[in-house]
């Protein structure tokens, strides 16, 4: 009986420890607010860059709109897109659309965000979302994950950059297609595609 009691106690303890570990590992996708629907006007917000200087989203937007990109320093999927994100920022800046990066991972401090951007040659502004408040507001769950807002801050696209982590596998450049349609004054045909990549490491 004592042996059975000891085993039961051990099992119960392990279950409690496991549940505590899960509870402390951060929030699940089910706990995150749903993203705004296409056509929603996104309220302005302010976040600091990696140097601690605060910026409003409107101050960083281009005359024709802005692309918000949730990115990471350690995520291999996000890093696979570094060159594509930088190229997109360069290609569309002259057309009146600016790219703004947001790092919402609580495991990646501002200093790391700054050094990572310098190392990878990312020249667009990257903001630090401590406490993942903006990630929660926009329902972002992955890195990379893109949101396109037009000149009136209306959401016209939300989702992946393209359909393949490996450049040789790209058959659909969803984000660029949305931007080109928006710039042409057309309705965006494909308003989203499920973003894939690493989960945003939220605070518990």
N, C-alpha and C positions, 0 to 999 in steps of 0.2 A: 504493500500500500504506500509506504514511504517513497519507494522508487517511482511508482506511478505518479504520485503527487509531485515529485521533483521534476519528472519529465513534463507533466502538465504545466508546471510553473515556468519551466524553461521555454516551452512552446509559446505560452502566453506572453512571456517577456520578449521573445523574438518578434512576435506579431506586433506588439506595442512599439518596439524599436523600428520595425519596417514601416509602420504607419506614420511614425514621427518623421522618418526620413523622407517619405513621400510628401508629407505636409510641408516640410521645410525646403523642398526642392524647387519651389516656385509655383506659379499658377499654371493651370492647364489651359489649352485653347478654349475649353468650354467656359472658363471664368472670364474670358476677355470680351469686352463689348463688341457687338457686330460692327463692321465698318460702315461708314455712311454710304447711302445708295448713290448711284450715278445721278448727277443733276443737283446734288446737295451743294450749297455754298458753304465752303469751309471757313470758319471763323479764324481770324488772325491769331497768331500766338507768338510768344517770345521764348527763345532758348539761347544759352550761351554757346559760343564756339569753343574750340579746344584751349584757347587762351583765356577763356572766361568772359570775353566780350559778348554782350547780349545783342541779339538781332531779332527783329520781327520778321515773320515770313513775308509780309508785303514788301518790306525793304529789300529783300533778296530776290523777289520775283522779277522776271523780265516783263517787258511791255506787252507781250503776247501770252504770257503764262509762266508756269513753273512746274518742274518735275521734282517731287519729293521722293528720295530714295533711302529706304532703311537699309543700312549697311553694317558690316562688322569688321573687326580687325583679325579675328582668329578663324572665322568660318571659311572653310575651303571653297564653298560654293560662292559666297560673296567675293572672295579673293579671285576666283576664276573670272569674275565679271569686272574687275578693276579697270582693265584696258578699255572694255566696251563702255563702261560708265563714263570714263574720262573722254573718250572719243565722242560720245553722245553729247556731253557737256560742251565740248569745243564746237561740234557741228551745229548745234542749235542756239548757241549764245548769240551769234550774229543775226539770227532770225527772230530774236526777241524772247527766247525761252531759256530760262536759267535752271540749272540743276542744283538742288540743295540736298546734301546728305544728312541723315540723322542716325546717330548711334545711340540706341536705347538699351544696350546690354549693360547690366549692372556689374558684369565681370570685366569690363574694359574701361578703365579710367581715362580721363581727358588727355593725360600725358601720352598714353598709349595710342589714342586716336590721332593725336598730332604727329607722332613719330611714324605711325603707319602710313598716314597720308603723304608725308614727305618721302618715305621709302618707296611707295608705290606710284608716286607721281600724280596724286589726285589733287587737282588745283581748284576744284569747286569747293564752296564753303561746306564744312561739315559741322553740324551742331550736336551738342551732347544733351541727351534727354534723360537726365538723372530722375530715377523713380518711374521711368517709362510712362509719364503722363500723356505725352503726345502719341506714343505708340498705342496706348489705351484709347485715346480719343478717336484715332483713325482705325482702330481694330487691326493694327499690323501684327503679324505673327512670325514673319520670315525675314531672313536676309539672304539675298536682296529682295525687296518688294517695292514696287513703284506706284506712285499716285500722280496723275496729271491734272492740274488745275488750269483753267483758261484765264483770260485777262480779268474776268469777273470773280475769280477764285471759286469757280464752279467745277466740281469733280466730273471729269469726262472719261477717265480711264483709271483702273486700279487692277494691278496684278503683276504678272511676270514681265521681264524685259524681252525675252524671246523664249523659244521652246527647247533650248538645249544648253546645258552647261558647257559642253564642248563646242567650239566654234564650227567644227566640220559637220556637226549635226544640225545646224540651224536651218530650218525651213520656213520659219515664220517669225518675223521681227515685229512682234505685236506692239511694243512701245513706240518704235519709230513710225509704224503705220498710223497709229493713233495721233501722233504729233503732226505728221504730214497732212492728215485729213483736217485736223483742227486748224492748222495754218492756212489751208486752202479754203477755209470757211465752210467746210462740210461737216455733217454730223459724223461722229466717230462710229464706224461700223462695228468694230469689235471692242467693246468697252472693258474687257477684262479677260484674263486667263489665270488660272490658279498659280500663285507664286510658289516656288519651290526653293528649298535651301535650309539653313539652320534655323532653329527656333530662336526667337528673341529671348535672351536671358533676363527675365523680369525679376523685380524684387518680390519677396514672398508676400 
